[in-house]
Amino acid sequence: MTGKAASESVTQRVERQLRGDILTLVLPPGSRLSEQEIGERYGSSRQPGREALIALSKSRLVEILPQRGAVVAKISVAKLMQAAFVREAIETAVIRYACASFHFHARSRLDDCLKAQERAVEAGDRTEFRRYDDLFHRTLADGAGLMMAWNVVEDLKAHIDRACCLSLGKEETLRKLLQEHKAIVAALDARNVEAAEAAMKNHLSELLQDLPALEGAHPDIFE
């Protein structure tokens, strides 16, 4: 056991795993959750399950209903739109800063992310693609020395990620997102602030363009 896993408490592990299953729609909106079932699912006692439910209710991913237990919350379009607005403001500011100052070690990690995403596209592995999508954006913030900005974005993304999961079903969507990442890196390498901002905004607007179609196709999981 190394790194993050080694330093986690049981409660933190259960919360992380439950959150991951909610964000990837393994547990879709409307799924009922109980402390006992969570314990059985993630190999813990009831107490870590109870604490995970409380923590995720604060993030609005879980609704705790009096006398009725807990359920996975439906996707709130209003919260998603607000989260997307704040994320764009933060990440365009990050890429502006990165164009002026970016650590060379992080630059090589961006290439690693792009190569990993290329492999994921060829394999049709949406889970791996999304993992490296997160790492790509995290690495941009890290290379710019703005990890606090990424921490804010990561918290906001909970309201975006589930809808993103719905939009990644087609290979052409994955390829398009990959090309958008490459455009961001090209602008970063050229230190072209305007092009970098435009590339980031275009990339982050992808989901919002798809949102009406996603709502229409999955009305049962949206508020």
N, C-alpha and C positions, 0 to 999 in steps of 0.2 A: 504494500500500500504506500503510495507516494503523494506528495504535493497536497492538493486540495482535499482529496479523499481522506488522507491521513489526519488532517486537522479538523475534520467535520465531527460534530456530535451526531448522535442518532437522530435527534430532532431536526438538525440542519439537513441531514441526508434525506430524510423522509420528505421534508418540505421541498427540497430541490427536485427530487424524483416526481413528487406529485405535481409540482409546478410544470415540470417538463412534459408530463403526460397530458396536462390540460392545454398547454400552449401548442402541442403538436396534434391535438384533437384525438389522441388515443382515448382520452376521456372527454367526449364531446359535451357541449352545452346541454344542460338538463340532466346530466348523469347524477344519480344520487350517491352521496358519500357518507360513510359512517366510520367512526373511529376504529371499530373492530375490523372492517373490511380493509381500511388503509393499512392497519397493522399487519394483516395477513398478506396483503399485496406487496408490501415493502419490507417485510421481515422485522417488525418491531412490536412493542406493546401498544396499548391504546393511547397512553399519554403523549408520545411523539405525534401520533395521528391527530389528537385533539389540538395540540399546539400548532401543527401545520395548517389545520383548517382555520384557526384563528388568524394566523399570519397571512394566509392567502385571502381571507375575507377582507383584510385591510387593503389589499391590492385590488379588490373588487373582482377577483377571479372566482371566488366562492361566495355563495349566499348562504348564510346560516338562518334558517327559518324556525321561529319558536314552535316547539312541539312537533316539528316535522323533519328535523335534521338539517343536513347541508346538501346543496346541489351545486354543480358547476354552473357559473353564471353564463347567461347568453352574451353574445358579442354586442357591445354597445357601440352603435355607429357614432353617437355624439362623442363618447370618450375617445374612440379611435381617431376621429377628425381632430380633436384637440391635441391628442398625443402626436399625430402626424405634423401638426402645425409647429409644436414646440421642438420636435425632433429636427425638422428642416432648419429651423432657426439655429439650433445648436450645431448641427453637422455642417452647415454651410460656413459657420464661423470657424469651425475646426479646420476645414479644408483651406480657408483663407490663411489661417495661421500656419498650416502645414506648408503652404507654398513659400512662405518666408523662412521657415525653419523646420527641418524634418531630419530625424536621426537616421543615419545610413543603415544601422542594424534593422530598424523597422522597415526600411525600404526593401531589403531582401526578403523579409517575412511577407510583404505584400505579394511578391512574386510566388512565394510558396502557396499562399492562399489562392491565387489565380490558377496555378497548376492543379491544386487539389480540386478546385471547382470544375476545371476542365475534365478531370477524371470522373467526377461525380455526374456531370452531364452525360458523358459517354456511357456510364453505368446506369443512368436513370435513377440515381440515388438522391432523392429529395432531401432526406434527413442529413446526409453528409454535405450536400450543397448549402443547406441553411446554416449548418454549423460553421462552415467556412465563410459564409456571408457575414455572420456575427463577428467572426475573428477578423475579417477584412476591415470592418468599420471600427472595431476595437483597436486594431493596429494603427489605423490612421490617427486616432486620438492619442495613442501611446507614443507614436513617433513625433507628434507635435508637442508632447509633454502636457497633454490635457486630459489625463485619465479621469479627473473629476467630472468632466463633461460627458465622457462615455458612461460613467456610473449613473448619471441622470437619465441618459438616453436608454440605458438597459432597463431601468425601472419603468420608463414610459412604454417600452416596446411590448410589454405584456398585453396592452390593448390593441396592438397591431399584429402581433405574431400569428394569432389564430387565423385571422383573415388571410395573412400571407400564405399560411399552410394550404388554404383552399385554392390559391392562385397559382401554385407551383405544380399543378398536375400535368402540364404539357411541356414537352421537351423544348419547344420553341421559346417558351417563357424563360426557362433556365438559361438558354443560350443568349437571349436578349439581356437578361440581368448580368450575365458574365461580360458581355460586350460593354455594358454600362460601367462596370467596375474597371475594365481596361481603359475606357475613356477618362475616368477619374484619375487613374494612375498616369496616363499620358499627359494630362494637363498639369498634374503635380510635378512630373519630371521637367516639364517645360517652364515651371514656375509661372504659369499663366493663370492668374487669380480669377479673371472673368470666365475663362473656359472651365476652370475647376468648379467654380460655383454653379455654372450652368449645367455641367455634367452631374453634379451631386443633386441639384434640384430635379433634373430629369429622372434620375434614378429613383429618388424618393417619392416621386409623383406616380410611379407605375401602379402601385396598389390602388391609389385613389381613383385612377382611371378605370380600374376593373371593378370597383366596389359596387356600383349599381347592378352589374351582371351577377356578382357573387351573392348579393342580397336576393335577387330574383331566383337564383338557382338553389339557394339554401335558406328559405324564409324561416324555417323552424329553429335555426341557431342564432338568428339575429334578433335583437330587441325591436 
